[in-house]
Amino acid sequence: MRKMMLLLGLALSLSCFSQNRQGYQNPVIPGFHPDPSICRAGDDFYLVNSSFQYFPGVPLFHSKDLINWEQIGHCLTRPSQLPLHDAGPWGGIYAPTIRYNSGTFYMITTNVSDKGNFLVHTTDPRGEWSEPVWLKQGGIDPSLYFEDGKCYLVSNPGVGIYLCEINPKTGEQLNESKRIWNGTGGRHPEGPHIYKKDGWYYLLISEGGTEYGHKVTIARSRDIDGPYEENPANPILTHINKNAQNSPIQGTGHADLIQAPDGSWWMVCLAFRPQSGNHHLLGRETFLAPVRWDKNAWPVVNGDGTIALQMDVPTLPQYPLAPKPARTDFKNGKLGPEWVHIRNYHPENYTFASGNLRLKATPVNLNNGKGSPTFAGRRQEHIDFTATTSMQLKKAASGDEAGLTVYMFESSHYDLLVKQLADGKQAVVLRYQLNELTHTEKEVILPQGKVQLRVKGSNEIYSFEYATNGKDFKELGRMNTRYISTETAGGFTGIMLGLYAVSGSQTSKAYADFEYFDYEGNSSQS
């Protein structure tokens, strides 16, 4: 009996050990989720990302293990918190920081299309956040550090990182801003965060621009206001060097550090996955790396300052989430937190009827850099994926349309749509918008009734298909992915897969009913 108990104990010990050595796959939050920032409250981790011109703003995630993340909402859910003023792919909300202090969560960020830096706060991150508390110190990428009842703000007005003390509830600046570090000489020193360990204040920043030359550097001081000495081994994270030149991950940077309850340290950062040569379309995504941080020493990221898609490292005990269903059927009468709109949307144009998502057609089209088209989109999360919807355009007049768009931003998107013709018939149309160029690839007359629209993505190609019976899909055309990549189109965002409706006139009564939206991605390949 004793021998059996010993064997059972050994088995349980090995099981626990195995549970802590599972490894994980990067990115931990795929698709357009840049500029991650993280905090911990007890055993719970919370993470936020930039959102630029999309509403609601600042997606908010929760995890128990740093690997499996569930989106629980957004921090900015009201127009009073997030006026977007015709924000484009370089506008809106820049890098947020989330922090937890004495029972309150704080999220601080920059709205470059409005009044600059502000923070919001809450005691319940799953609920509503406060109205904006506006801040005097400018620049972008603001961050907070709490210590001994004081709150410090760092950001980058001008060239360099500046520090001041603030009242986080009122926004009052309590002393003059002081420049504390210029970085190591890389361009665009930004993304500052302060931590304290072993009596040292550590200042983590990003340099090099959020492209292939991105890198993370660090400095430290015995006093929070400096002087800061830089790590002689900087950068602590980058893929610009020879050891990562062939990595499927590039542009690593904009990081934040967190200590887990077991004492281990981890870094979240952004990076992108190139495809079709040196192009990327999914935007900058959220990656995770272990950090070795010895006493009185500098942090070392994953041994050599690089990260991989498959991370074979010890982890916290993992709490896998239920797999996401491929189908969104709209029968519950609401959109999940993964769905967003372009700028400040008009709720009256989005209703649910007979189990469908009903989009009212309006004259604001997808090429318009102002206003908000009737559009509901979610992020493309995989290089290889299939997205399908079933829809019907109703009460339409000539020039009205609705469909499925592969949307980078207003001047770069591929649209698969149903269009009302002047003779009363409807056609399925494949159209490309490439900056100043608009091209209709193909147009096919449809029978009356529902039509299914499908887009398939791969490393180099988007292919576009339609069906009228739900199964026999016909290809309308295919287009190279690179023409709407970040490198070609520009901007700071990633591809959204959107459902939309546009009218040809102010008097149109048209609307589109979308029955479902299916999304299936191939994680093993992308």
LUMGU-837980 format. One line per 3 residues: their letters; for each residue x, y, z of C-alpha. Coordinates in pm, whole numbers, plus 50000, padded with zeros to 5 digits. Layout:
! LUMGU-837980
A> X,Y,Z | ...
END
This chain:
! LUMGU-837980
MRK> 50000,50000,50000 | 50281,50237,50092 | 50459,50159,49765
MML> 50138,50233,49574 | 50101,50568,49751 | 50461,50659,49668
LLG> 50406,50573,49303 | 50084,50777,49301 | 50266,51074,49456
LAL> 50545,51046,49201 | 50289,51037,48919 | 50115,51346,49053
SLS> 50448,51527,49087 | 50541,51442,48730 | 50197,51554,48617
CFS> 50239,51891,48788 | 50589,51926,48644 | 50456,51845,48297
QNR> 50177,52095,48344 | 50441,52361,48400 | 50642,52262,48093
QGY> 50377,52263,47825 | 50523,52535,47609 | 50295,52748,47394
QNP> 50242,52892,47049 | 50302,53254,46953 | 50135,53490,46892
VIP> 49927,53450,47206 | 49677,53704,47071 | 49682,53679,46690
GFH> 49568,53938,46440 | 49579,54316,46469 | 49650,54352,46844
PDP> 49949,54588,46871 | 50124,54767,47158 | 50032,54519,47435
SIC> 50039,54629,47797 | 49975,54400,48092 | 49899,54412,48464
RAG> 49820,54158,48735 | 49555,54167,49008 | 49604,53866,49235
DDF> 49611,53559,49012 | 49446,53737,48719 | 49622,53903,48427
YLV> 49472,54181,48214 | 49602,54305,47880 | 49513,54593,47647
NSS> 49601,54686,47288 | 49590,54987,47057 | 49278,55030,46842
FQY> 49342,55339,46622 | 49024,55435,46427 | 48804,55148,46547
FPG> 48517,55168,46795 | 48482,55048,47068 | 48843,55124,47157
VPL> 49123,54951,47347 | 49038,54578,47347 | 49067,54425,47693
FHS> 49172,54065,47761 | 49187,53841,48069 | 49404,53536,48139
KDL> 49502,53307,48423 | 49821,53179,48259 | 49951,53451,48019
INW> 49893,53216,47724 | 49518,53166,47692 | 49348,53505,47659
EQI> 48976,53583,47650 | 48852,53918,47528 | 48621,54051,47798
GHC> 48534,54382,47635 | 48685,54723,47564 | 48796,55006,47790
LTR> 48643,55279,47572 | 48282,55202,47488 | 48115,55545,47472
PSQ> 48161,55831,47222 | 48229,56063,47517 | 48536,55852,47596
LPL> 48640,55805,47235 | 48565,56084,46987 | 48736,55973,46667
HDA> 48687,56283,46446 | 48741,56120,46108 | 49040,55924,46240
GPW> 49223,55715,45984 | 49476,55431,46008 | 49737,55669,46153
GGI> 49488,55828,46395 | 49274,55749,46695 | 49402,55549,46989
YAP> 49775,55485,47023 | 49954,55256,47267 | 49767,55214,47597
TIR> 49907,55107,47933 | 49704,54920,48195 | 49797,54923,48564
YNS> 49636,54803,48888 | 49683,54987,49217 | 49498,54958,49549
GTF> 49185,54803,49404 | 49159,55031,49099 | 49248,54962,48737
YMI> 49388,55247,48530 | 49419,55259,48150 | 49617,55548,48007
TTN> 49655,55618,47635 | 49670,55883,47361 | 49392,55988,47125
VSD> 49597,56160,46855 | 49274,56263,46680 | 49146,56450,46986
KGN> 49309,56614,47289 | 49607,56384,47345 | 49687,56190,47661
FLV> 49418,56077,47905 | 49335,55800,48147 | 49023,55614,48255
HTT> 48974,55401,48565 | 48743,55140,48714 | 48721,54893,49001
DPR> 48557,54635,48771 | 48743,54583,48442 | 48450,54386,48301
GEW> 48219,54681,48356 | 48218,55043,48248 | 48527,55264,48272
SEP> 48524,55629,48381 | 48505,55936,48165 | 48847,56057,48039
VWL> 49082,56232,48279 | 49294,56455,48052 | 49664,56508,48116
KQG> 49901,56798,48056 | 50219,56612,47959 | 50214,56539,47588
GID> 50380,56291,47358 | 50246,55940,47297 | 50259,55601,47471
PSL> 50200,55729,47826 | 50250,55491,48119 | 50188,55502,48494
YFE> 50402,55392,48789 | 50262,55382,49145 | 50474,55392,49462
DGK> 50416,55505,49822 | 50090,55680,49744 | 50236,55864,49446
CYL> 50159,55824,49077 | 50421,55897,48811 | 50360,55950,48440
VSN> 50612,55882,48163 | 50567,55963,47793 | 50774,56101,47505
PGV> 50701,56466,47428 | 50984,56579,47203 | 51286,56353,47162
GIY> 51328,56145,47477 | 51133,56010,47772 | 50986,56255,48025
LCE> 50864,56198,48383 | 50626,56388,48608 | 50404,56320,48909
INP> 50026,56342,48866 | 49703,56300,49056 | 49547,56007,48866
KTG> 49192,56089,48972 | 49198,56454,48858 | 49482,56456,48604
EQL> 49656,56746,48782 | 50031,56755,48713 | 50212,56799,49045
NES> 50560,56897,48922 | 50740,56996,48604 | 50810,56733,48340
KRI> 51172,56617,48338 | 51357,56437,48060 | 51508,56122,48212
WNG> 51647,55927,47914 | 51702,55972,47542 | 51738,55603,47463
TGG> 52039,55444,47297 | 52028,55647,46977 | 51759,55461,46787
RHP> 51488,55665,46621 | 51150,55717,46785 | 51226,55635,47152
EGP> 50878,55549,47281 | 50666,55303,47475 | 50821,55378,47819
HIY> 50742,55174,48130 | 50895,55199,48478 | 50942,54904,48716
KKD> 51123,54868,49047 | 51336,54566,49139 | 51613,54519,49397
GWY> 51617,54891,49474 | 51663,54988,49108 | 51416,55178,48891
YLL> 51418,55019,48547 | 51302,55217,48243 | 51199,55001,47947
ISE> 51144,55163,47608 | 51123,55079,47237 | 51334,55230,46961
GGT> 51386,55202,46587 | 51030,55259,46469 | 50759,54997,46464
EYG> 50897,54823,46153 | 51179,54578,46081 | 51427,54780,46289
HKV> 51217,54770,46607 | 51394,54688,46935 | 51349,54701,47313
TIA> 51609,54870,47532 | 51640,54930,47905 | 51814,55160,48154
RSR> 51817,55188,48534 | 51868,55432,48818 | 51863,55434,49198
DID> 51633,55741,49181 | 51314,55751,48980 | 51405,56082,48819
GPY> 51751,55961,48716 | 52017,55975,48598 | 51955,55647,48411
EEN> 52239,55428,48291 | 52174,55206,47992 | 52219,54831,47980
PAN> 52553,54754,47806 | 52381,54452,47645 | 52101,54657,47481
PIL> 51881,54580,47298 | 51727,54309,47513 | 51476,54214,47241
THI> 51513,54257,46865 | 51492,54059,46542 | 51704,54301,46342
NKN> 52023,54098,46392 | 52157,53802,46197 | 52033,53546,46451
AQN> 51670,53628,46356 | 51701,53735,45995 | 51516,53424,45874
SPI> 51261,53418,46154 | 50890,53411,46056 | 50851,53681,46323
QGT> 50980,54034,46259 | 50947,54386,46398 | 50965,54280,46765
GHA> 50924,54570,47006 | 50691,54779,47222 | 50705,54556,47528
DLI> 50577,54539,47885 | 50699,54323,48176 | 50502,54133,48439
QAP> 50589,53915,48737 | 50365,53611,48789 | 50252,53487,49132
DGS> 50520,53213,49123 | 50794,53476,49092 | 50866,53419,48723
WWM> 50897,53716,48488 | 50744,53749,48142 | 50737,53997,47858
VCL> 50454,54077,47619 | 50552,54254,47299 | 50432,54326,46950
AFR> 50569,54175,46631 | 50440,54087,46287 | 50447,53781,46062
PQS> 50559,53860,45707 | 50396,53686,45413 | 50427,53714,45034
GNH> 50789,53823,45067 | 50846,54102,45318 | 50483,54210,45343
HLL> 50254,54175,45644 | 49875,54204,45653 | 49756,54081,45994
GRE> 49891,54390,46165 | 50116,54381,46468 | 50020,54100,46704
TFL> 50077,54016,47072 | 50363,53778,47155 | 50490,53636,47486
APV> 50842,53554,47605 | 50995,53434,47934 | 51241,53667,48107
RWD> 51532,53569,48331 | 51588,53845,48579 | 51853,53772,48841
KNA> 51906,53987,49148 | 52075,54320,49072 | 52104,54210,48710
WPV> 51964,54316,48375 | 51668,54121,48232 | 51739,53861,47961
VNG> 51455,53781,47720 | 51424,53415,47619 | 51798,53356,47648
DGT> 51910,53549,47340 | 51665,53836,47290 | 51457,53664,47023
IAL> 51121,53486,47021 | 50972,53199,46820 | 50634,53076,46700
QMD> 50670,52758,46905 | 50802,52837,47252 | 50928,52520,47422
VPT> 50975,52672,47767 | 50833,52611,48116 | 50504,52792,48167
LPQ> 50258,52867,48441 | 49991,52599,48490 | 49772,52643,48185
YPL> 49398,52705,48178 | 49289,52640,47818 | 48978,52818,47699
APK> 48694,52650,47514 | 48760,52662,47139 | 48594,52952,46964
PAR> 48301,52837,46752 | 48358,52884,46380 | 48009,53028,46335
TDF> 47864,53355,46455 | 47492,53313,46385 | 47360,53645,46525
KNG> 47065,53465,46686 | 47145,53602,47032 | 47080,53955,46908
KLG> 47421,54109,46982 | 47774,54125,46851 | 48060,53980,47053
PEW> 48353,54196,47169 | 48562,54090,46869 | 48334,54295,46640
VHI> 48412,54664,46587 | 48309,54958,46368 | 48494,55226,46174
RNY> 48505,55542,46385 | 48201,55648,46591 | 47922,55433,46451
HPE> 47547,55494,46437 | 47369,55223,46643 | 47038,55275,46464
NYT> 47193,55128,46148 | 47256,54793,46320 | 46960,54581,46429
FAS> 46871,54215,46464 | 46568,54069,46291 | 46459,53706,46250
GNL> 46796,53581,46369 | 46986,53800,46121 | 47220,54093,46159
RLK> 47045,54370,45966 | 47264,54647,45829 | 47097,54962,45700
ATP> 47254,55092,45380 | 47383,55450,45407 | 47565,55678,45161
VNL> 47893,55667,45358 | 48098,55416,45161 | 48411,55219,45246
NNG> 48634,55463,45055 | 48525,55753,45274 | 48781,55877,45527
KGS> 48514,56068,45715 | 48205,55955,45901 | 48123,55593,45976
PTF> 48004,55351,45707 | 47761,55079,45808 | 48031,54822,45880
AGR> 48085,54549,46140 | 48422,54378,46121 | 48649,54138,46304
RQE> 49022,54083,46272 | 49186,53839,46033 | 49388,53623,46274
HID> 49549,53365,46045 | 49744,53381,45722 | 49549,53075,45601
FTA> 49176,53116,45668 | 48827,53088,45520 | 48547,53336,45593
TTS> 48188,53283,45474 | 47861,53467,45512 | 47507,53426,45380
MQL> 47316,53743,45303 | 47030,53903,45114 | 47004,54263,44993
KKA> 46647,54387,45028 | 46439,54692,44926 | 46733,54806,44718
ASG> 46744,55073,44449 | 46998,55104,44170 | 47349,55152,44309
DEA> 47280,55002,44652 | 47518,54729,44764 | 47619,54509,45057
GLT> 47869,54235,45113 | 48195,54110,45258 | 48512,54320,45254
VYM> 48878,54242,45317 | 48955,54583,45462 | 49292,54737,45544
FES> 49152,55091,45542 | 48953,55326,45321 | 49192,55330,45025
SHY> 49293,54963,45036 | 49031,54686,45038 | 48892,54400,44833
DLL> 48510,54377,44822 | 48287,54081,44737 | 47936,54223,44717
VKQ> 47580,54206,44596 | 47478,54509,44391 | 47135,54630,44278
LAD> 47129,54703,43905 | 46919,54957,43716 | 46710,54685,43546
GKQ> 46588,54547,43881 | 46827,54253,43884 | 47105,54190,44131
AVV> 47463,54086,44060 | 47749,53950,44265 | 48054,54170,44208
LRY> 48426,54144,44289 | 48591,54485,44317 | 48937,54603,44417
QLN> 49025,54938,44572 | 49399,55009,44553 | 49468,55367,44656
ELT> 49353,55580,44359 | 49270,55274,44147 | 48929,55105,44147
HTE> 48879,54792,43940 | 48574,54569,43896 | 48710,54222,43832
KEV> 48386,54039,43756 | 48008,54077,43774 | 47759,53787,43757
ILP> 47378,53816,43755 | 47214,53640,44050 | 46882,53461,44090
QGK> 46650,53597,44357 | 46714,53497,44718 | 47009,53451,44948
VQL> 47368,53441,44830 | 47670,53302,45009 | 47997,53496,44989
RVK> 48334,53344,45073 | 48693,53464,45091 | 48991,53234,45135
GSN> 49326,53369,45243 | 49671,53217,45195 | 50029,53339,45203
EIY> 50010,53515,44866 | 49648,53506,44750 | 49296,53603,44852
SFE> 49041,53406,44648 | 48675,53513,44627 | 48381,53277,44575
YAT> 48001,53282,44579 | 47716,53030,44588 | 47337,53047,44571
NGK> 47262,52708,44727 | 47507,52715,45019 | 47745,52453,44882
DFK> 47844,52482,44516 | 48085,52774,44536 | 48222,52933,44220
ELG> 48537,53143,44212 | 48496,53500,44089 | 48864,53589,44106
RMN> 49180,53606,44311 | 49414,53885,44412 | 49765,53908,44554
TRY> 49777,53978,44926 | 50070,54219,44900 | 49869,54499,44737
IST> 49682,54570,45061 | 49971,54491,45296 | 50105,54745,45544
ETA> 50420,54785,45334 | 50212,54876,45025 | 49910,55053,45172
GGF> 50062,55207,45487 | 49888,55266,45819 | 49927,55108,46160
TGI> 49638,54861,46145 | 49571,54510,46010 | 49312,54340,45793
MLG> 48951,54346,45909 | 48694,54109,45761 | 48384,54323,45746
LYA> 48013,54301,45667 | 47883,54626,45521 | 47595,54800,45342
VSG> 47611,55114,45125 | 47331,55306,44951 | 47354,55490,44623
SQT> 47135,55777,44744 | 47007,55952,45057 | 46653,55829,44990
SKA> 46731,55458,44967 | 46541,55218,45194 | 46785,54931,45137
YAD> 46917,54699,45403 | 47105,54371,45410 | 47028,54070,45629
FEY> 47332,53861,45721 | 47238,53515,45848 | 47577,53410,45987
FDY> 47951,53466,45965 | 48189,53169,45964 | 48561,53207,46029
EGN> 48802,52913,46021 | 49176,52961,46056 | 49467,52722,46019
SSQ> 49681,52771,46331 | 49932,52504,46232 | 50031,52706,45928
S> 49972,53055,46054
END
